[in-house]
Amino acid sequence: MARNEKNLLEIKDLCTHFRTDEGIVKAVDKIDLSIRHGETHGLVGESGCGKSVTALSIMRLIPEPPGRIVSGEILFEGKNLLRISEAEMRDIRGNAISMIFQEPMTSLNPVHRVGVQVTEAIRLHQGVGRNEARLRATGMLAKVGIPDPERRFQHYPFQLSGGMRQRVMIAMALSCLPRLIIADEPTTALDVTIQAQILTLMRRLKEDIGASILLITHDLGVISETSDRVSVMYAGRVVESADVTSLFSEPKHPYTQGLMLSVPIMDRPVPEGKLLKAIPGVVPNLLELPLGCTFQERCADVFGRCGEEEPPLVDTGANHWVRCWRHG
């Protein structure tokens, strides 16, 4: 298949497995995903569905053992990241592709001042001196909204609030002007007000440097406010992918429909005495995935073929892809 020049990143048939005492866990199982130049692509799903493993696979940070990228391609600007050397990959990490992790307190080194941690990436990838790196670092700290950046430059992570630490993480991620930013649950540990500030900041900075964002979250509200396109993951597979308007106005996969029905809508309160509609059952054990569709045991529309053969991801029109026999 020819590469689409509109895409900055293309993931094709990616499989990432983990070996355990009980057997092989197929954390990511034959997923396809593309991110266009300048877009924000949301990746949504329940905890344990493979979102973070997908991100770590892109960065080639899967711990080996027990994990291993078994097969597939990850094409970044046409270059297969799974076929380049570790030295080449180190040059790409933090430079062309940056990652904002879920919990800044565990991602920042507690024994180094935050300014040192921001300048480290700049000096490593940009090849500038200490003074120039410091100027760029304080400028980036100011750009992400940290007041008095010269003073904060000298602080340790424990001296900053959760929102400030997340801003430092964003400053580190953007310090080398990356072309792709992977944000893994960047607002999970923050209160609602700070969440909104961080998301607004990321959107503005993305436009300033012309980057693309892969936004990983379980929060559909965050997806609706920030993303251009969305992919929904379930049990290690992408089950639906579409532009954000199409996905929210006409979700096609039963799992996506269930996610939508389980979210309260502020201007449409739940009637008294009634509960939000929950998706029945639980996510299948990744060690013992059922034959056929992985969602069959929780689906109200299941029929014979669902238990016999895995549905492919097909385009139902207008670039709206779904993995479901009812829509295939």
C-alpha positions in Angstrom: 0.0 0.0 0.0 1.4 3.4 -1.0 2.1 5.9 1.7 -0.3 8.8 2.0 1.7 12.0 1.9 -0.9 13.7 4.1 0.0 11.4 7.0 2.8 12.2 9.4 2.5 8.9 11.1 1.1 5.6 9.8 0.8 2.5 11.9 0.1 -0.7 10.0 -0.9 -4.1 11.5 1.0 -3.4 14.7 1.2 -6.3 17.2 2.8 -5.8 20.7 2.7 -8.8 23.0 3.8 -9.5 26.6 5.0 -12.9 27.9 3.6 -13.8 31.3 3.6 -17.0 33.4 0.0 -17.6 32.3 0.7 -17.1 28.6 1.0 -14.4 25.9 -1.0 -11.1 26.4 -1.8 -9.5 23.1 -1.9 -5.9 24.4 -1.9 -4.4 20.9 -3.3 -6.7 18.3 -3.1 -5.8 14.6 -4.0 -2.1 14.8 -3.9 0.4 12.0 -3.7 4.1 12.8 -2.7 7.3 10.9 -2.1 10.8 12.0 -2.1 13.6 9.5 0.1 16.7 9.5 -1.1 19.3 11.9 -4.0 17.3 13.3 -4.9 16.2 16.8 -5.9 12.5 16.8 -7.7 11.2 19.8 -7.2 7.6 21.0 -9.9 6.6 23.4 -10.9 3.5 25.3 -11.2 1.8 28.7 -8.1 1.2 30.9 -6.2 -1.7 29.7 -7.3 -1.6 26.1 -3.8 -0.9 24.7 -3.7 2.9 24.3 -0.5 3.5 26.3 1.2 0.4 24.9 0.5 1.8 21.4 2.3 5.0 22.4 5.2 3.2 24.0 5.5 1.1 20.8 5.7 4.2 18.7 8.6 5.5 20.9 10.1 2.0 21.0 10.1 2.0 24.8 8.4 -1.4 25.3 10.4 -3.2 28.1 12.0 -6.3 26.6 11.4 -8.7 28.3 8.6 -9.2 29.0 7.2 -7.1 26.0 8.0 -7.3 22.3 6.8 -5.7 19.2 6.0 -8.8 17.2 5.1 -7.4 13.8 3.8 -4.5 11.8 5.1 -1.1 10.7 5.4 2.3 12.3 6.1 4.8 9.5 7.1 8.3 10.6 7.6 10.6 7.7 7.9 7.5 5.6 10.7 5.9 7.7 9.9 2.6 9.5 10.8 3.2 13.2 11.0 -0.5 13.7 13.8 -0.9 11.2 16.2 1.8 12.3 19.0 1.5 14.8 18.7 2.4 18.5 21.0 5.3 18.0 18.8 6.7 15.2 15.7 6.2 17.5 17.4 8.1 20.4 17.8 11.0 18.0 14.1 10.9 17.2 12.9 10.6 20.8 12.4 14.0 22.4 13.4 15.7 19.2 11.1 14.8 16.3 8.7 12.9 18.5 8.0 13.9 22.1 5.9 12.3 24.8 4.0 13.9 27.7 3.5 11.3 30.3 0.5 10.7 32.5 2.0 11.5 35.9 4.6 14.3 36.0 5.8 13.5 39.5 7.0 10.1 38.5 8.3 11.3 35.1 10.4 14.2 36.4 13.6 13.4 38.2 13.0 14.4 41.9 16.7 15.1 42.6 17.3 17.5 39.6 16.0 21.1 39.3 13.3 21.4 36.7 15.4 23.9 34.6 18.2 21.3 34.3 15.7 18.7 33.0 14.4 21.0 30.4 17.8 22.1 29.2 19.1 18.5 29.0 16.9 17.7 26.0 17.8 21.0 24.3 21.5 20.4 24.6 21.3 16.8 23.6 19.2 17.2 20.5 19.9 20.8 19.4 23.7 20.9 20.0 23.7 24.3 21.7 25.8 25.5 24.6 24.7 25.8 28.3 23.8 29.5 28.1 21.8 29.2 24.9 20.0 26.1 26.3 19.1 28.0 29.5 17.7 30.9 27.5 15.6 28.6 25.4 14.4 26.6 28.5 13.3 29.7 30.4 11.6 31.0 27.3 9.7 27.7 27.0 8.8 27.8 30.6 7.3 31.3 30.1 5.5 30.1 27.0 3.7 27.4 28.9 2.5 29.9 31.4 4.9 29.4 34.3 5.2 32.7 36.1 8.7 34.0 37.0 10.4 31.3 34.9 13.9 32.3 36.0 13.1 31.5 39.7 11.1 28.4 38.8 14.1 27.2 36.8 15.9 26.6 40.1 13.0 24.7 41.8 12.8 21.0 42.3 9.6 19.1 41.2 8.3 18.8 44.7 8.2 22.5 45.1 5.7 22.9 42.2 2.0 22.2 42.1 0.5 19.4 40.0 -0.5 21.8 37.3 2.9 23.5 37.3 4.7 20.1 37.0 2.5 19.2 34.0 3.4 22.5 32.4 7.1 21.7 32.9 6.5 18.3 31.2 4.9 20.1 28.3 7.8 22.6 28.1 10.2 19.6 28.0 8.2 17.9 25.3 8.0 21.1 23.1 11.5 22.4 23.8 12.9 20.9 20.6 9.9 21.8 18.4 8.8 18.2 17.7 6.7 17.3 14.7 4.6 14.8 16.7 3.6 15.1 20.4 2.2 12.0 22.1 0.1 13.0 25.2 -0.7 10.1 27.4 -3.6 11.0 29.7 -2.0 14.5 30.3 -4.8 15.8 32.5 -5.8 12.7 34.5 -4.3 13.7 37.8 -5.4 17.4 37.6 -8.6 19.1 38.8 -11.1 20.3 36.2 -10.0 23.9 36.1 -6.4 23.0 35.6 -7.4 20.4 33.0 -9.0 23.0 30.9 -6.0 25.3 31.1 -3.6 22.5 30.1 -5.7 21.4 27.1 -6.1 25.0 25.9 -2.3 25.5 26.3 -1.6 22.3 24.3 -3.9 23.4 21.5 -2.3 26.8 21.3 1.3 25.6 21.4 0.5 22.9 18.8 -0.6 25.6 16.4 2.4 27.7 17.2 4.9 25.0 16.2 2.8 23.3 13.6 2.9 19.9 15.3 0.5 16.9 15.3 -0.8 15.4 18.5 -1.8 11.9 19.5 -4.0 12.5 22.5 -4.6 9.4 24.6 -7.4 9.5 27.1 -10.5 7.7 28.4 -12.4 11.0 28.6 -14.9 11.5 25.7 -15.4 15.1 26.8 -11.7 15.9 26.3 -11.8 14.1 22.9 -14.8 16.1 21.7 -13.2 19.4 22.7 -9.7 18.9 21.3 -9.5 16.2 18.5 -9.9 16.4 14.8 -10.2 12.6 14.4 -10.8 9.8 16.8 -9.9 6.1 17.1 -11.7 3.9 19.6 -9.8 0.9 21.0 -11.2 -2.2 22.6 -9.2 -5.2 23.8 -6.1 -4.3 21.9 -7.8 -3.4 18.6 -9.1 -0.3 16.9 -12.9 -0.9 16.6 -13.9 2.5 15.1 -12.1 5.5 13.6 -13.7 8.7 12.1 -13.6 12.4 12.2 -14.8 13.7 15.6 -18.1 15.2 14.3 -19.0 11.9 12.5 -18.1 9.8 15.5 -20.1 11.7 18.0 -23.1 12.3 15.8 -23.3 8.8 14.4 -21.2 6.2 16.3 -21.4 2.9 14.4 -19.7 0.3 16.7 -21.8 -1.1 19.6 -18.9 -0.4 22.0 -18.7 3.3 20.9 -22.4 3.6 21.2 -22.2 2.2 24.7 -19.5 4.7 25.7 -21.7 7.6 24.4 -24.7 6.4 26.4 -22.8 6.0 29.6 -21.7 9.7 29.7 -24.0 12.3 31.3 -24.9 15.3 29.2 -25.1 18.6 31.1 -28.1 20.0 29.3 -30.0 16.7 29.3 -30.0 15.4 32.9 -30.8 11.8 33.7 -34.5 11.5 34.6 -35.2 10.9 38.3 -35.1 7.3 39.3 -33.2 6.3 36.2 -29.5 5.5 35.8 -27.1 6.1 33.0 -26.9 3.1 30.7 -23.8 1.0 31.4 -22.1 -1.5 29.1 -22.9 -4.9 30.5 -20.1 -7.4 31.4 -16.4 -6.8 31.5 -13.5 -6.6 29.0 -12.4 -10.1 28.0 -9.2 -11.6 29.4 -6.4 -10.8 26.9 -5.0 -14.2 27.6 -8.2 -15.9 26.5 -9.7 -13.7 23.7 -12.9 -15.3 22.2 -13.0 -16.6 18.7 -14.5 -13.9 16.4 -15.4 -10.4 17.6 -13.9 -9.5 21.0 -17.0 -7.5 22.0 -19.5 -10.2 21.3 -20.1 -11.2 25.0 -21.2 -7.6 25.8 -23.1 -6.8 22.6 -26.9 -6.6 22.3 -26.8 -7.1 18.5 -24.6 -10.2 18.5 -25.5 -12.9 15.9 -24.0 -16.1 14.6 -21.1 -14.8 12.6 -19.8 -12.7 15.5 -18.7 -15.8 17.3 -17.1 -17.4 14.3 -14.9 -14.9 12.6 -13.2 -11.6 13.5 -14.7 -8.7 11.6 -12.2 -6.6 9.6 -11.9 -2.8 9.9 -13.9 -1.5 6.9 -14.7 2.0 5.5 -18.5 2.5 5.8 -18.3 5.8 3.9 -16.8 9.2 4.3 -13.6 7.7 5.8 -15.6 6.3 8.8 -14.1 2.9 9.7 -15.7 0.3 11.9 -14.9 -3.3 12.9 -18.4 -4.8 13.1 -20.2 -7.4 11.0 -23.5 -5.4 11.3 -21.8 -2.5 9.5 -19.4 -4.5 7.3 
